[in-house]
Amino acid sequence: MSHIIKVIDGLLFIPKKELSILEALESQKVQAEYQCRQGFCGLCQVKLLDGEVEYTMEPIAYTNESNILPCCCKPASDIVIQLPQGCEFLN
């Protein structure tokens, strides 16, 4: 079953099941920060406001309690996230 990703500030979509949240955001032309794509650096952190995720690999980078690393997780339910300042929606 696919889950809905809602991004505060105006994006709502159902990603392909095989994509990480970061890949799903990129498929919707969201220019999100990242570096390693494996949970090592923590640069891609976003705030999880509602819902649950499952990690496809155990991240090493530290995150705040309410943050997730979208490079290495997928939605386990419908989720609502808030992108950090600096992320852009591209046309």
N, C-alpha and C positions, 0 to 999 in steps of 0.2 A: 504494500500500500504506500502510495506517495503522500508526502506531507507538505503542507503549505509553509512557505517562508514569507513572512511579512517583515519588511524593513521600515522602521520609523522614517518618516519623510517621504512616503509615497510609492513603495514598490510592494507588490503582492504577486507571488507566482508559485507554481508547483514545479520543482526541479526534477530532473531525471534521477532515478533512485541510485544510480552508480556514482553520482558526482558528490564530492565533498561540498560542504557549504561554500567554501571559497570558490571552487570551480563553478558552482551554481550561480553565485553572484557574478562571476566573470561572464557567464553565458548570458546574463541579463545586462551586460555592458556597465557593470559597476566596477570602477577602478579602485580596488581595495589594496591596501598596503600588504606586502608579504616579502619574504626573502627565501626561507628554506623550504616551505611546503611540507615539513615533516614534524612540526611541533617543537623544534629546537630553539628558535629565536624569539618567539612570542610577538613578533611585529604585527601579525594579522589579527590580534585580539579584537573581539567585538563583545558588546554587552548583550547577554541573553536576558530579555525582559520577561519572557513567558515560554513555557514548553520545555522539552527535554531533548538532549542530543546524546548520541553514542559515539565514542571515539573509535576510529578504525585502527589507531595505534596510540599507545600511551604517550602523551606529550611530556617533554622534559622541561619546557619553558614554564616559568611561574605565571599564574594568572590570578587576578582577584577573584573572590568567591563568585561574583555574578558574571564573570567573563568566560568566554570560550575561545578556543583556537579553531577557526573555521577551516583551516588547511587540513586538519586531520580528524574531522568529525562530520557526521551526517545527522539530519533531523530524526529523532525517535518519535516525535509527535509534531503537530503543527507548532511552529516557533515564531516568536517576535524578537527581532534583534535591533540593536542601535549601532550604527557604524560610527567609528571615531571621526573626529574632525579631520578633514583632508581627503576623505573618500569622496569620489565624484561619480555621478550618474552620467555616462557618456551617451551621446545620441548616435 
